[in-house]
C-alpha cells in the first residue's frame, strides 16, 4: 500500500512521485533501458519509463496523468515484478525509473503474503543494493535513489535476516572493520551507519509491518548485535581520525 501520491512543485511544474517516504523532487533524463534487461522486460521497462516521464511532464492533462498513475500503481504492486527491475537498479541513470524500481522491490518486501521471487532474487537484490551504496556507482546516483536504497536495504535485512540470510548484517560490520588500506573512508562509514539506523527504525517497537510477524525475535537478535555495532563504528571512526581521513571523522549526510 502506498501512503499517498507525493507532490512537489518546481518552477510552477507539478512533480508526482509514488513514495512511502517523505516527498523529494526527482529530475528526469531520457535514457534507454539498461543493457542487462531481457527483450521482453526491456519493452516493459521502456513503457514504464515513458509513463513516468509523461506523469512528470507539466503539460500532461489531468485525466491522462491519473490513468498513468493507476497503471504505475498496478505495476508497482504486480507479483513477481521485481525481477524486471534488477538491471535498472544496477545500470540505469534515470532518476524517476530508479525510484520506481526501488519502490517495486519495496512493495514486494512489504507484502505479508508475497511469495514471488524467492531467495535467489533477494540475494541478487542484496548484491545490487550493496553495489549501489558501497561501490563506485554510489557517486553517480541521484540523492533520492541513495536514500531510498538505504531504506530498502534495511527492509531487506528485516525480511531475510537472520533465518534466510545470516550474513547480511555481519557483512556491514565487516565492511567497517576492514584493516589497513582496505579501511573505509568516513563517507562509507556514514553510509553503513545510515543503513544500521534505518534498520533500527524498522525494528522500533510499535512499528507495524506485515512482513515482520517475527519482529520480536528480530528485535532481540538485533539488540544482541548492538555492542558489536557500536564498537565497530567507534573503532572505524577512531582509525579514520588517526589517519587524518576525509570528513574529519564526522558522520554527516552521505
C-alpha positions in Angstrom: 0.0 0.0 0.0 1.2 3.5 -0.7 0.7 6.3 1.8 -0.2 8.7 -1.0 0.9 10.2 -4.2 3.6 12.6 -3.2 3.6 16.0 -4.9 6.2 18.7 -5.1 6.4 22.0 -7.0 9.4 23.2 -9.0 9.3 26.2 -11.2 5.5 26.0 -11.5 5.5 22.4 -12.7 4.0 19.7 -10.5 6.2 16.7 -9.9 4.4 13.5 -8.9 6.3 10.7 -7.2 4.9 7.3 -5.9 6.5 7.0 -2.5 6.2 5.8 1.1 8.9 8.1 2.3 8.9 12.0 2.6 8.5 13.8 -0.7 11.6 14.5 -2.7 11.9 16.2 -6.1 13.2 14.0 -8.9 15.0 15.1 -12.0 14.4 13.0 -15.1 16.5 12.2 -18.1 15.7 10.3 -21.2 17.7 7.0 -21.3 17.3 3.6 -23.0 16.5 0.5 -20.9 19.6 -0.9 -19.2 21.7 -3.4 -21.2 21.2 -6.2 -18.7 17.4 -6.3 -19.3 16.0 -9.1 -21.5 14.0 -8.1 -24.5 10.5 -8.7 -23.1 11.5 -6.9 -19.8 13.2 -4.1 -21.8 9.9 -3.4 -23.6 8.1 -3.2 -20.2 10.8 -1.1 -18.6 10.7 1.3 -21.7 6.9 1.6 -21.3 7.2 2.3 -17.6 9.9 4.9 -18.2 7.7 6.6 -20.8 4.8 6.6 -18.4 6.8 8.0 -15.6 8.1 10.8 -17.8 4.6 11.6 -19.0 3.3 11.7 -15.4 6.1 14.1 -14.5 5.6 16.4 -17.5 3.7 19.6 -16.6 1.8 19.5 -19.9 0.2 16.1 -19.3 -3.7 16.5 -19.0 -5.0 15.6 -15.5 -7.2 12.7 -16.8 -4.2 11.2 -18.6 -1.9 11.7 -15.6 -4.5 9.9 -13.4 -4.7 7.0 -15.8 -0.9 6.6 -15.9 -0.7 6.8 -12.1 -3.2 4.0 -11.8 -1.2 1.9 -14.3 2.1 2.5 -12.5 0.5 1.7 -9.2 -0.7 -1.7 -10.6 2.8 -2.4 -12.0 4.4 -1.5 -8.7 2.2 -4.0 -6.9 2.4 -6.7 -9.5 3.6 -10.0 -8.1 7.0 -11.0 -9.4 7.7 -7.6 -10.9 10.9 -7.2 -9.1 13.0 -9.4 -11.4 12.3 -7.0 -14.3 13.9 -4.1 -12.4 17.1 -5.5 -11.0 19.1 -4.4 -14.1 17.5 -0.9 -13.7 19.0 -0.7 -10.2 22.3 -1.9 -11.4 22.7 0.3 -14.5 20.1 3.0 -15.1 20.9 6.7 -14.6 17.2 7.7 -15.0 16.2 9.1 -11.5 12.5 8.5 -11.9 13.0 5.0 -13.2 15.5 4.2 -10.4 13.0 5.5 -7.8 10.2 3.3 -9.3 12.4 0.2 -9.4 13.3 0.7 -5.8 9.6 1.2 -5.0 8.7 -2.1 -6.8 11.1 -4.1 -4.6 9.9 -2.2 -1.5 6.3 -3.1 -2.3 7.2 -6.8 -2.6 9.0 -6.8 0.7 6.1 -5.2 2.4 3.5 -7.6 1.2 2.9 -10.0 4.1 1.9 -12.9 1.9 4.3 -12.2 -1.1 5.7 -15.5 -2.5 7.3 -14.1 -5.7 10.9 -14.0 -6.5 12.3 -16.2 -3.7 15.7 -16.5 -2.1 17.7 -16.2 -5.3 16.1 -12.9 -6.3 16.5 -11.4 -2.9 20.2 -12.4 -3.0 20.5 -10.6 -6.3 18.7 -7.6 -4.8 21.1 -7.6 -1.8 24.2 -7.6 -4.2 22.7 -4.8 -6.3 21.9 -2.7 -3.3 25.3 -3.2 -1.7 26.9 -2.2 -5.0 24.7 0.9 -5.2 25.6 2.1 -1.7 29.2 0.9 -1.3 30.6 0.6 -4.8 31.8 3.2 -7.3 28.2 3.5 -8.6 27.3 5.5 -5.5 28.9 8.6 -6.7 26.7 8.7 -9.8 23.4 8.0 -8.0 20.9 10.9 -7.5 20.3 11.7 -3.8 16.7 10.4 -3.9 17.9 7.0 -5.1 20.6 6.9 -2.4 18.2 7.5 0.4 15.6 5.0 -0.9 18.3 2.3 -1.4 19.3 2.7 2.3 15.7 2.2 3.3 15.2 -0.7 1.0 18.4 -2.5 2.2 17.2 -2.1 5.8 13.9 -3.6 4.9 15.7 -6.5 3.1 17.5 -7.2 6.3 14.2 -7.4 8.2 12.8 -9.7 5.6 15.8 -12.1 5.3 17.9 -11.9 8.5 18.9 -13.9 10.3 17.0 -17.0 9.1 17.3 -16.7 5.3 20.5 -14.6 5.1 22.5 -14.7 8.3 25.5 -12.9 6.7 23.8 -9.7 5.6 24.1 -7.7 8.9 27.6 -9.1 9.7 28.7 -8.1 6.2 28.0 -4.4 7.0 30.1 -4.7 10.2 32.9 -6.5 8.3 33.0 -3.6 5.8 33.6 -1.2 8.7 36.2 -3.4 10.4 38.4 -3.8 7.3 42.1 -3.2 8.3 44.8 -1.1 6.8 44.4 0.1 3.2 41.0 -1.6 3.0 39.7 0.6 5.8 36.7 2.6 4.5 36.6 6.3 4.5 34.3 8.4 6.7 31.7 8.7 3.9 31.5 4.9 3.6 31.2 4.6 7.4 28.4 7.1 7.3 26.5 5.1 4.7 26.8 1.9 6.7 25.7 3.8 9.8 22.7 5.1 7.8 21.7 1.5 6.9 22.0 0.5 10.6 20.0 3.5 11.7 17.3 2.6 9.1 17.3 -0.9 10.4 16.8 0.2 14.0 13.9 2.4 12.8 12.3 -0.7 11.0 12.6 -2.7 14.2 11.3 0.1 16.5 8.6 -1.0 19.0 5.1 -0.3 17.6 6.2 -0.3 14.0 3.5 -2.1 12.1 5.0 -4.2 9.2 3.1 -7.0 7.6 6.4 -8.7 6.8 7.7 -8.7 10.4 5.4 -11.2 12.1 8.8 -12.3 13.6 9.5 -8.7 14.7 10.0 -9.5 18.4 12.6 -12.2 17.6 14.3 -9.8 15.2 14.4 -7.0 17.8 16.1 -9.4 20.2 18.6 -10.6 17.6 19.4 -7.0 16.5 19.8 -5.9 20.2 22.3 -8.6 20.7 24.5 -7.2 17.9 24.4 -3.6 19.3 27.6 -3.8 21.3 29.4 -5.1 18.2 27.8 -2.4 16.1 28.7 0.5 18.3 32.2 -0.9 19.0 32.9 -1.4 15.2 31.6 2.1 14.4 33.7 3.7 17.1 36.8 1.8 16.1 36.3 2.7 12.4 35.9 6.4 13.3 39.0 6.4 15.6 41.0 4.8 12.8 39.8 7.3 10.3 40.6 10.2 12.7 44.0 8.9 13.4 44.8 8.6 9.7 43.5 12.1 9.1 40.9 10.8 6.7 38.4 12.9 4.8 35.3 14.2 6.6 37.2 14.9 9.9 35.6 11.8 11.5 32.1 13.4 11.4 29.1 11.4 10.4 27.2 13.7 8.2 24.8 13.0 5.3 26.4 10.8 2.7 
